[in-house]
Amino acid sequence: MKESLPPKKIAILGSTGSIGTQALQIAESNPEQIEIALLTANNNAPLLIEQARKFNPAHVVIANESKFEEVKAGLADMDIKVYAGEQSLADIMDITSADTVLTAMVGYSGLKPTIRAIQQRKRIALANKETLVVAGELITQMCTDYKVNIIPVDSEHSAIFQCLVGEDFNTIDKIILTASGGPFRGKKREDLLNVTKAQALKHPNWSMGAKITIDSATLMNKGLEVIEAKWLFGVRPDQIEVVVHPQSIIHSMVEFNDGSVKAQMGLPDMKLPIHYAFFYPERVVSDFKRMRFSEIKQLDFSEPDSETFYNLTLAYEAMNKGGNLACILNAANEVAVEAFLNDRIKFLEIAELNAKCMQKVSFVKQPTIDDYVQTDKETRIIASELLN
C-alpha cells in the first residue's frame, strides 16, 4: 500500500482572481492532499473573507490597506492573522508555513513576493509571467542560488515543461508557443481602428481576467510568454517560434535536434496546468472533462500577423536587446491596458504607447533589482505623461 504523504501546504497570491479561484477549486477537490496556508488579494475583500472562512488559512493579506478593517472584522471569530499593504505581500513569505507558492497576482506586483518566496526556498508555481519578463536574469540566478524550482502554470509553458520531462540530456532545437489569436485573429489594422472594450474582452476559448484578456487580443500576452520562455527554458530568442492555433488544443510544442516534435494537448482549461503544478512530479487523478478526439474535426496553424499585432515584435526586440527593456515594455503595457479599459485610448494605441516608452525610458544594460524598481516607476510616469 502506498504510504500516505502529508498534505501540500499552498500559498495563493491573488486568490480572488481567475487563477486563484480555480486553484481553490482544486484544493476543495483534494482536501486530504492540499492545505491552504495563505491567501492574498488586492481589493476584493468580500471574496477574500469568504475564501478564508472556507479554507481557514493561517494568514491572509489584503494589499489595499483601506480594506484591512473590513477583512479583520470579517474574520474576527477565526484564528486567522490578517495583514495589509503591498509590503506585507512580501514579508508574509518569511512566516508562512507554505511549501509551494502559487503566484497568481497580475503584473509587476508579483515580483517582490516571488523574490522573497525564493529566498525562503519555497517552490514557485508561476502564473505571474511578468516576474520573469521584468527580471528574468535575476530570478533564474536566484533560483539556482537557493535551489528553488519554478513550475510554470501558464498553459503554454506548462506544456513545454511537460514535453521536457525526461529529456534532460537531449538538445532542444526550437520551442513552439501556440497562440489562439484572440478575438481579432485574421483582422488587419483598418479593421481594428474602432474596436470596443467589450469586443476585446470576448476571448473565443479562455475565461481570464480583464488584463490578460486584453493582452491576448493585442498578442502582448504571447510576447510576454516568449520572454518568459527564454528564461524558463534557457533558450535563445531565435529558438522561440509563435504559431497561431485557434482551437487551443495543442498548448505548445518542443522540437528536438533529431527533428522529432513533442506536443502537449488538452482542453482549454486552466485547472489542468494548476493541478499539474501543485502535484508535480506526480500525476494525480482529477475529474476534469476528458478530450474526445472524435469530436476534434481539425487543428489549424498559421503564422502570427506581427505587423498588425505589433506588440509581439516589441517583445522580440526587448528580448534581443536585453537589459531593462522588457521591464519598460511590461510597465508601459500595464499603463496602456488600464487606459484602454478606462476608454482613454484606442485599441491600436496600446502598442503605440508601448513603443514610445521603449524609446524614451532610460536603458540599463545590466540592471540590479533597484534598477528594475526605478525603471518601472520611470516608465509609468512617462507613459502617463504621454497619455495626457
DRENZADREN-923676 format. One record per residue (C-alpha): x, y, z. Coordinates in Angstrom, 2 decimals. Example, Ala and Ser with C-alpha at 12.3 -4.5 7.8 and 13.67 -1.06 7.14 Angstrom:
2
<xx=12.30	yy=-4.50	zz=7.80>
<xx=13.67	yy=-1.06	zz=7.14>
END
This chain:
388
<xx=0.00	yy=0.00	zz=0.00>
<xx=1.31	yy=3.44	zz=-0.91>
<xx=2.28	yy=5.46	zz=2.16>
<xx=0.06	yy=8.47	zz=2.80>
<xx=2.00	yy=11.70	zz=2.46>
<xx=1.30	yy=14.87	zz=4.46>
<xx=-0.78	yy=17.46	zz=2.57>
<xx=0.97	yy=20.02	zz=0.42>
<xx=0.84	yy=23.45	zz=2.04>
<xx=-0.09	yy=26.00	zz=-0.59>
<xx=0.05	yy=29.82	zz=-0.56>
<xx=-2.07	yy=31.53	zz=-3.20>
<xx=-1.01	yy=35.07	zz=-4.08>
<xx=-4.01	yy=36.56	zz=-5.85>
<xx=-6.65	yy=34.13	zz=-4.60>
<xx=-9.63	yy=36.19	zz=-5.78>
<xx=-8.57	yy=36.31	zz=-9.44>
<xx=-9.28	yy=33.79	zz=-12.19>
<xx=-6.25	yy=31.57	zz=-11.49>
<xx=-6.64	yy=31.85	zz=-7.73>
<xx=-10.30	yy=30.85	zz=-7.67>
<xx=-9.62	yy=27.86	zz=-9.93>
<xx=-6.72	yy=26.83	zz=-7.69>
<xx=-9.07	yy=26.83	zz=-4.72>
<xx=-11.48	yy=24.60	zz=-6.64>
<xx=-8.63	yy=22.12	zz=-7.00>
<xx=-7.86	yy=22.42	zz=-3.28>
<xx=-11.50	yy=21.79	zz=-2.45>
<xx=-11.49	yy=18.64	zz=-4.60>
<xx=-8.32	yy=17.35	zz=-2.89>
<xx=-8.78	yy=18.17	zz=0.82>
<xx=-6.52	yy=15.37	zz=2.06>
<xx=-3.69	yy=16.36	zz=-0.25>
<xx=-3.80	yy=20.17	zz=-0.18>
<xx=-3.82	yy=22.53	zz=2.79>
<xx=-4.23	yy=26.26	zz=2.14>
<xx=-1.71	yy=28.13	zz=4.30>
<xx=-2.03	yy=31.66	zz=2.92>
<xx=-4.44	yy=33.68	zz=0.80>
<xx=-3.84	yy=37.18	zz=-0.55>
<xx=-5.91	yy=39.62	zz=-2.57>
<xx=-5.55	yy=43.15	zz=-3.87>
<xx=-9.01	yy=44.73	zz=-3.47>
<xx=-11.71	yy=42.08	zz=-3.28>
<xx=-12.23	yy=41.97	zz=0.48>
<xx=-15.64	yy=40.21	zz=0.45>
<xx=-14.40	yy=37.30	zz=-1.64>
<xx=-11.15	yy=37.04	zz=0.36>
<xx=-13.20	yy=36.81	zz=3.55>
<xx=-15.42	yy=34.14	zz=2.02>
<xx=-12.41	yy=32.12	zz=0.86>
<xx=-10.63	yy=32.43	zz=4.20>
<xx=-13.72	yy=31.30	zz=6.12>
<xx=-13.95	yy=28.26	zz=3.86>
<xx=-10.30	yy=27.20	zz=3.76>
<xx=-9.11	yy=28.54	zz=7.13>
<xx=-5.54	yy=29.57	zz=6.23>
<xx=-3.18	yy=30.68	zz=8.99>
<xx=-2.67	yy=34.07	zz=7.31>
<xx=-4.40	yy=36.40	zz=4.85>
<xx=-3.14	yy=39.61	zz=3.28>
<xx=-5.21	yy=42.35	zz=1.66>
<xx=-2.92	yy=44.63	zz=-0.36>
<xx=-5.32	yy=47.59	zz=-0.25>
<xx=-4.78	yy=48.92	zz=3.26>
<xx=-8.14	yy=50.70	zz=3.27>
<xx=-9.79	yy=47.24	zz=3.28>
<xx=-7.88	yy=45.98	zz=6.33>
<xx=-10.60	yy=46.66	zz=8.92>
<xx=-13.24	yy=45.04	zz=6.71>
<xx=-11.20	yy=41.85	zz=6.35>
<xx=-10.19	yy=41.80	zz=10.01>
<xx=-13.81	yy=42.20	zz=11.13>
<xx=-14.98	yy=39.54	zz=8.70>
<xx=-12.55	yy=37.03	zz=10.19>
<xx=-12.68	yy=38.20	zz=13.83>
<xx=-14.17	yy=34.94	zz=15.10>
<xx=-11.49	yy=32.81	zz=13.43>
<xx=-7.89	yy=32.07	zz=14.29>
<xx=-6.54	yy=33.77	zz=11.14>
<xx=-3.93	yy=36.53	zz=11.26>
<xx=-4.76	yy=39.41	zz=8.93>
<xx=-2.20	yy=41.75	zz=7.35>
<xx=-2.47	yy=44.62	zz=4.89>
<xx=-0.31	yy=46.57	zz=2.44>
<xx=1.88	yy=45.75	zz=-0.52>
<xx=4.96	yy=45.23	zz=1.66>
<xx=3.08	yy=42.60	zz=3.66>
<xx=2.71	yy=40.54	zz=0.47>
<xx=6.48	yy=40.07	zz=0.52>
<xx=7.00	yy=39.99	zz=4.30>
<xx=4.46	yy=37.20	zz=4.80>
<xx=6.79	yy=34.85	zz=2.92>
<xx=9.09	yy=34.90	zz=5.96>
<xx=6.47	yy=33.38	zz=8.26>
<xx=4.04	yy=31.31	zz=6.19>
<xx=4.35	yy=27.54	zz=6.50>
<xx=3.55	yy=27.09	zz=2.79>
<xx=5.99	yy=24.92	zz=0.86>
<xx=4.57	yy=25.93	zz=-2.55>
<xx=3.63	yy=29.48	zz=-3.57>
<xx=1.22	yy=29.99	zz=-6.46>
<xx=1.99	yy=33.47	zz=-7.78>
<xx=-1.28	yy=34.42	zz=-9.45>
<xx=-1.07	yy=38.18	zz=-8.96>
<xx=-1.45	yy=40.38	zz=-12.02>
<xx=1.50	yy=42.32	zz=-13.39>
<xx=4.60	yy=43.80	zz=-11.79>
<xx=3.15	yy=43.49	zz=-8.28>
<xx=4.11	yy=39.80	zz=-8.23>
<xx=7.87	yy=40.47	zz=-8.41>
<xx=8.76	yy=41.28	zz=-4.79>
<xx=6.68	yy=38.48	zz=-3.19>
<xx=8.20	yy=35.97	zz=-5.61>
<xx=11.73	yy=37.11	zz=-4.77>
<xx=11.02	yy=36.75	zz=-1.05>
<xx=9.47	yy=33.31	zz=-1.56>
<xx=12.59	yy=32.16	zz=-3.42>
<xx=14.76	yy=33.47	zz=-0.61>
<xx=12.69	yy=31.33	zz=1.77>
<xx=13.31	yy=28.33	zz=-0.54>
<xx=9.67	yy=27.77	zz=-1.39>
<xx=8.73	yy=26.06	zz=-4.63>
<xx=7.17	yy=28.52	zz=-7.09>
<xx=4.10	yy=27.67	zz=-9.15>
<xx=4.43	yy=30.60	zz=-11.54>
<xx=1.28	yy=32.08	zz=-13.05>
<xx=2.63	yy=35.65	zz=-12.93>
<xx=4.63	yy=35.77	zz=-16.16>
<xx=5.59	yy=39.42	zz=-15.57>
<xx=8.01	yy=38.31	zz=-12.84>
<xx=10.31	yy=36.67	zz=-15.41>
<xx=9.58	yy=39.28	zz=-18.06>
<xx=10.71	yy=42.10	zz=-15.79>
<xx=13.63	yy=40.41	zz=-14.03>
<xx=14.25	yy=37.05	zz=-15.69>
<xx=18.02	yy=37.04	zz=-15.30>
<xx=17.80	yy=37.95	zz=-11.62>
<xx=15.05	yy=35.42	zz=-10.83>
<xx=16.68	yy=32.49	zz=-12.64>
<xx=20.00	yy=33.17	zz=-10.91>
<xx=18.26	yy=33.33	zz=-7.53>
<xx=16.54	yy=30.01	zz=-8.19>
<xx=19.96	yy=28.47	zz=-8.90>
<xx=21.49	yy=30.02	zz=-5.79>
<xx=18.64	yy=28.99	zz=-3.47>
<xx=18.00	yy=25.65	zz=-5.21>
<xx=14.35	yy=26.53	zz=-5.88>
<xx=12.21	yy=25.00	zz=-8.62>
<xx=9.82	yy=27.05	zz=-10.76>
<xx=6.88	yy=25.05	zz=-12.11>
<xx=5.14	yy=27.13	zz=-14.81>
<xx=1.35	yy=27.48	zz=-14.67>
<xx=0.72	yy=29.31	zz=-17.95>
<xx=-0.80	yy=26.66	zz=-20.20>
<xx=1.88	yy=27.16	zz=-22.87>
<xx=4.84	yy=26.98	zz=-20.51>
<xx=3.32	yy=24.10	zz=-18.58>
<xx=3.03	yy=22.29	zz=-21.92>
<xx=6.71	yy=22.89	zz=-22.72>
<xx=7.71	yy=21.85	zz=-19.20>
<xx=5.74	yy=18.61	zz=-19.59>
<xx=7.30	yy=17.95	zz=-23.00>
<xx=10.78	yy=18.32	zz=-21.49>
<xx=10.27	yy=15.91	zz=-18.58>
<xx=12.74	yy=13.05	zz=-19.14>
<xx=14.64	yy=14.98	zz=-21.83>
<xx=17.36	yy=16.45	zz=-19.60>
<xx=20.26	yy=15.26	zz=-21.76>
<xx=18.72	yy=15.96	zz=-25.14>
<xx=19.16	yy=19.10	zz=-27.22>
<xx=16.28	yy=21.45	zz=-27.99>
<xx=16.24	yy=22.94	zz=-31.47>
<xx=13.12	yy=25.01	zz=-31.03>
<xx=10.24	yy=25.85	zz=-28.69>
<xx=6.91	yy=26.46	zz=-30.41>
<xx=4.41	yy=28.54	zz=-28.44>
<xx=0.84	yy=28.29	zz=-29.65>
<xx=-1.49	yy=31.30	zz=-29.64>
<xx=-5.24	yy=31.25	zz=-30.09>
<xx=-5.05	yy=34.54	zz=-31.99>
<xx=-7.57	yy=36.11	zz=-29.63>
<xx=-10.87	yy=37.69	zz=-30.69>
<xx=-9.32	yy=39.58	zz=-33.63>
<xx=-7.49	yy=36.75	zz=-35.40>
<xx=-7.27	yy=37.49	zz=-39.12>
<xx=-8.11	yy=41.18	zz=-38.73>
<xx=-5.95	yy=43.95	zz=-40.21>
<xx=-5.16	yy=47.36	zz=-38.75>
<xx=-8.01	yy=49.05	zz=-40.61>
<xx=-10.42	yy=46.54	zz=-39.03>
<xx=-9.23	yy=47.41	zz=-35.54>
<xx=-9.43	yy=51.21	zz=-35.61>
<xx=-12.62	yy=51.41	zz=-33.57>
<xx=-12.93	yy=48.09	zz=-31.74>
<xx=-14.68	yy=48.34	zz=-28.40>
<xx=-13.62	yy=47.20	zz=-24.96>
<xx=-16.44	yy=44.64	zz=-24.99>
<xx=-15.18	yy=43.16	zz=-28.25>
<xx=-11.60	yy=42.94	zz=-26.97>
<xx=-12.74	yy=41.23	zz=-23.77>
<xx=-14.59	yy=38.47	zz=-25.63>
<xx=-11.95	yy=35.74	zz=-25.88>
<xx=-13.01	yy=32.78	zz=-28.06>
<xx=-11.51	yy=29.99	zz=-25.91>
<xx=-10.35	yy=31.07	zz=-22.44>
<xx=-12.05	yy=32.63	zz=-19.43>
<xx=-9.49	yy=35.01	zz=-17.90>
<xx=-9.18	yy=38.33	zz=-16.10>
<xx=-9.58	yy=41.61	zz=-17.98>
<xx=-5.88	yy=42.49	zz=-18.20>
<xx=-4.70	yy=39.16	zz=-19.60>
<xx=-7.69	yy=39.03	zz=-21.97>
<xx=-6.73	yy=42.39	zz=-23.49>
<xx=-3.11	yy=41.23	zz=-23.68>
<xx=-4.31	yy=38.18	zz=-25.58>
<xx=-6.24	yy=40.39	zz=-28.02>
<xx=-3.14	yy=42.54	zz=-28.72>
<xx=-0.79	yy=39.49	zz=-28.75>
<xx=1.15	yy=41.14	zz=-25.92>
<xx=0.35	yy=38.10	zz=-23.79>
<xx=2.19	yy=35.97	zz=-26.34>
<xx=5.05	yy=38.46	zz=-26.41>
<xx=5.39	yy=38.24	zz=-22.64>
<xx=5.28	yy=34.46	zz=-22.88>
<xx=8.10	yy=34.48	zz=-25.42>
<xx=10.30	yy=36.43	zz=-23.00>
<xx=9.26	yy=34.17	zz=-20.12>
<xx=10.12	yy=31.06	zz=-22.17>
<xx=13.63	yy=32.33	zz=-22.77>
<xx=14.32	yy=32.40	zz=-19.04>
<xx=12.37	yy=29.32	zz=-18.03>
<xx=13.97	yy=27.02	zz=-20.57>
<xx=17.34	yy=28.64	zz=-21.24>
<xx=16.89	yy=29.12	zz=-24.98>
<xx=17.90	yy=31.87	zz=-27.38>
<xx=15.31	yy=34.25	zz=-28.88>
<xx=15.77	yy=32.68	zz=-32.31>
<xx=14.80	yy=29.29	zz=-30.84>
<xx=11.32	yy=30.50	zz=-29.87>
<xx=8.61	yy=30.42	zz=-32.51>
<xx=4.99	yy=31.54	zz=-32.19>
<xx=2.27	yy=29.81	zz=-34.20>
<xx=-1.42	yy=30.69	zz=-34.21>
<xx=-3.57	yy=27.68	zz=-33.34>
<xx=-7.19	yy=28.84	zz=-32.91>
<xx=-8.54	yy=25.62	zz=-31.38>
<xx=-6.22	yy=25.89	zz=-28.31>
<xx=-5.92	yy=22.09	zz=-28.13>
<xx=-2.16	yy=21.85	zz=-28.61>
<xx=-0.83	yy=24.10	zz=-25.86>
<xx=2.78	yy=24.20	zz=-27.09>
<xx=5.48	yy=22.04	zz=-28.66>
<xx=9.19	yy=21.28	zz=-28.48>
<xx=11.30	yy=20.34	zz=-31.49>
<xx=14.46	yy=18.36	zz=-30.73>
<xx=17.72	yy=18.17	zz=-32.66>
<xx=16.72	yy=14.90	zz=-34.36>
<xx=13.70	yy=16.62	zz=-35.92>
<xx=11.09	yy=14.99	zz=-33.70>
<xx=8.42	yy=17.19	zz=-32.11>
<xx=6.62	yy=16.67	zz=-28.81>
<xx=3.27	yy=18.37	zz=-28.25>
<xx=1.19	yy=18.60	zz=-25.08>
<xx=-2.56	yy=18.57	zz=-25.69>
<xx=-5.66	yy=19.13	zz=-23.64>
<xx=-8.91	yy=21.02	zz=-23.48>
<xx=-8.56	yy=24.80	zz=-22.85>
<xx=-8.97	yy=24.64	zz=-19.05>
<xx=-6.52	yy=26.43	zz=-16.72>
<xx=-7.25	yy=23.97	zz=-13.93>
<xx=-5.14	yy=21.39	zz=-15.78>
<xx=-1.78	yy=23.23	zz=-15.55>
<xx=-2.59	yy=24.42	zz=-12.00>
<xx=-3.31	yy=20.85	zz=-10.95>
<xx=-0.09	yy=19.65	zz=-12.60>
<xx=1.99	yy=22.33	zz=-10.85>
<xx=0.53	yy=21.53	zz=-7.43>
<xx=1.24	yy=17.80	zz=-7.63>
<xx=4.37	yy=17.63	zz=-9.82>
<xx=6.17	yy=15.24	zz=-10.31>
<xx=3.11	yy=13.06	zz=-9.69>
<xx=0.05	yy=12.99	zz=-11.93>
<xx=-2.91	yy=12.84	zz=-9.55>
<xx=-6.36	yy=11.70	zz=-10.66>
<xx=-8.76	yy=14.53	zz=-11.49>
<xx=-12.40	yy=14.76	zz=-12.51>
<xx=-11.69	yy=17.26	zz=-15.30>
<xx=-13.50	yy=16.82	zz=-18.60>
<xx=-11.66	yy=14.49	zz=-20.96>
<xx=-10.82	yy=15.21	zz=-24.58>
<xx=-12.65	yy=13.17	zz=-27.23>
<xx=-10.53	yy=13.07	zz=-30.39>
<xx=-13.51	yy=12.01	zz=-32.48>
<xx=-15.06	yy=15.41	zz=-31.73>
<xx=-11.98	yy=17.37	zz=-32.90>
<xx=-12.57	yy=17.96	zz=-36.58>
<xx=-9.40	yy=19.89	zz=-37.39>
<xx=-6.30	yy=21.54	zz=-35.95>
<xx=-5.22	yy=24.71	zz=-37.77>
<xx=-1.87	yy=26.52	zz=-37.65>
<xx=-0.66	yy=29.79	zz=-39.16>
<xx=1.96	yy=32.47	zz=-38.66>
<xx=1.05	yy=35.42	zz=-36.42>
<xx=0.50	yy=38.81	zz=-38.03>
<xx=3.17	yy=40.75	zz=-36.15>
<xx=2.63	yy=43.82	zz=-38.31>
<xx=-0.98	yy=44.26	zz=-37.23>
<xx=-0.28	yy=42.97	zz=-33.71>
<xx=2.92	yy=44.93	zz=-33.22>
<xx=3.32	yy=44.07	zz=-29.53>
<xx=4.78	yy=40.70	zz=-30.50>
<xx=7.52	yy=42.47	zz=-32.47>
<xx=8.22	yy=44.74	zz=-29.49>
<xx=8.60	yy=41.70	zz=-27.22>
<xx=11.21	yy=40.13	zz=-29.50>
<xx=13.02	yy=43.47	zz=-29.65>
<xx=13.06	yy=43.69	zz=-25.85>
<xx=14.29	yy=40.11	zz=-25.56>
<xx=17.05	yy=40.57	zz=-28.13>
<xx=18.36	yy=43.83	zz=-26.64>
<xx=18.05	yy=42.64	zz=-23.03>
<xx=18.83	yy=44.86	zz=-20.06>
<xx=15.77	yy=46.57	zz=-18.60>
<xx=13.91	yy=46.87	zz=-21.92>
<xx=11.42	yy=44.10	zz=-21.11>
<xx=10.74	yy=45.81	zz=-17.78>
<xx=9.98	yy=49.03	zz=-19.70>
<xx=7.69	yy=47.18	zz=-22.09>
<xx=5.80	yy=45.48	zz=-19.27>
<xx=5.25	yy=48.67	zz=-17.27>
<xx=4.17	yy=50.64	zz=-20.34>
<xx=1.76	yy=47.90	zz=-21.32>
<xx=0.17	yy=47.82	zz=-17.85>
<xx=-0.49	yy=51.55	zz=-18.09>
<xx=-1.72	yy=51.26	zz=-21.69>
<xx=-4.14	yy=48.40	zz=-20.97>
<xx=-5.58	yy=50.22	zz=-17.98>
<xx=-6.05	yy=53.32	zz=-20.15>
<xx=-7.82	yy=51.24	zz=-22.81>
<xx=-10.09	yy=49.61	zz=-20.22>
<xx=-10.96	yy=53.12	zz=-18.98>
<xx=-11.72	yy=54.33	zz=-22.53>
<xx=-8.78	yy=56.75	zz=-22.61>
<xx=-7.04	yy=55.29	zz=-25.67>
<xx=-7.99	yy=53.14	zz=-28.65>
<xx=-7.03	yy=49.51	zz=-29.13>
<xx=-4.18	yy=50.10	zz=-31.60>
<xx=-2.76	yy=52.85	zz=-29.40>
<xx=-1.76	yy=50.26	zz=-26.78>
<xx=1.17	yy=49.08	zz=-28.91>
<xx=1.96	yy=52.66	zz=-29.96>
<xx=2.31	yy=53.75	zz=-26.32>
<xx=4.49	yy=50.73	zz=-25.58>
<xx=6.83	yy=51.53	zz=-28.48>
<xx=7.18	yy=55.19	zz=-27.44>
<xx=8.10	yy=54.22	zz=-23.87>
<xx=10.73	yy=51.78	zz=-25.09>
<xx=12.34	yy=54.69	zz=-26.93>
<xx=12.04	yy=57.27	zz=-24.15>
<xx=12.79	yy=55.47	zz=-20.87>
<xx=16.42	yy=55.18	zz=-19.75>
<xx=18.05	yy=51.94	zz=-20.90>
<xx=20.16	yy=49.99	zz=-18.41>
<xx=22.25	yy=47.16	zz=-19.87>
<xx=22.93	yy=45.27	zz=-16.63>
<xx=20.15	yy=46.19	zz=-14.20>
<xx=20.02	yy=45.40	zz=-10.49>
<xx=16.80	yy=44.93	zz=-8.54>
<xx=16.91	yy=48.64	zz=-7.66>
<xx=17.22	yy=49.46	zz=-11.37>
<xx=14.13	yy=47.37	zz=-12.11>
<xx=12.17	yy=49.21	zz=-9.43>
<xx=13.32	yy=52.59	zz=-10.77>
<xx=12.63	yy=51.56	zz=-14.37>
<xx=9.09	yy=50.54	zz=-13.50>
<xx=8.45	yy=53.88	zz=-11.78>
<xx=10.03	yy=55.95	zz=-14.56>
<xx=8.11	yy=54.10	zz=-17.27>
<xx=4.76	yy=54.58	zz=-15.55>
<xx=5.44	yy=58.29	zz=-15.18>
<xx=6.44	yy=58.71	zz=-18.83>
<xx=3.55	yy=56.56	zz=-20.05>
<xx=1.09	yy=58.63	zz=-18.03>
<xx=2.58	yy=61.84	zz=-19.42>
<xx=2.20	yy=60.50	zz=-22.97>
<xx=-1.46	yy=59.78	zz=-22.29>
<xx=-2.17	yy=63.39	zz=-21.32>
END
